[in-house]
């Protein structure tokens, strides 16, 4: 398996959606675990990189695992071996 670099490109929080759908509303705030520019390395297996957000990991694990195994997301992504 190949190592995969994970980079946080953007961090957003939608207070209007939070107020409408979350129990604690906008008081929840943006994720405190990840910041734009943070990088992590996935070494294989199912182990989440140290310091990564567990909820974000659930969302991206299948993509990271596929790339680590040599999968591709072309023609949807410009750069081979990358997905956004």
N, C-alpha and C positions, 0 to 999 in steps of 0.2 A: 504494500500500500504506500502511496505517496503522501507526504506531509501536505497539509492544506493550510494556507494562511487565510485567516478571517479578519477583515477590517471593518470597523463600524464607520460607514460612510455618512450617515445622517441620523439625527435623533430628533424626533418630533413628539409633541404632546397636544392632543386636541381636547381642550377644556370643555368645549360645547358637547362633544360626544361623552366625555367623562361625566358631566353633569346629568346627561340624559340617561345613561346606561349603567353607571357604576354605583354601587352602594355608597361609597364615600365621596362620590362626585369628583370635582376638580381638586379636592384636597389631596387626592392620591398623588398628583404631580407626575412628572416625567420619571422614567426609570433612573434610579440612583446607581445602578451597577455598571452601566455602559456609557461611554462618552465618545463623541465623534473623534475619529483618529485612533481609537484603541485597536490594538492588534492582538490576535491569539493564534496559536498553532495547534492544529488537530493532527495527532500522531497515528490515528487509526483506531480500530475497535469502536466501542460505543462510548468511550470515556469523554466527557465534556471537558474542554480546556479549563484549566484553573482560572477562577475569577470570572468565568462567563456566566451570563444570566440563564438560569434553568428554563425559563419560559421561552426565551429566544432560541435556546438550544433545541427544544422540542420542535420549533418551527423550521429550523434550517438543517437539522441533522441529516435528513435524507439527501439533500443537495450536496452537503459536505462529504458524506459517505460515498456518493456516486463519483464525485470528482476524485476523491482519494483512490478509488478503485479503477480510475482511468476513463470514467464516463465523460461525456461531452454534452454541452448545452448549445452547440452550434446546430442550426444556423441562427438561433435566437440571440446569442451573445456574440459580440464582435471578436473578443479575444478567446482563443481556445483554452479550455481548462478553467474557465471563469464563469460565474453566474452572479447576478445582482439580485 
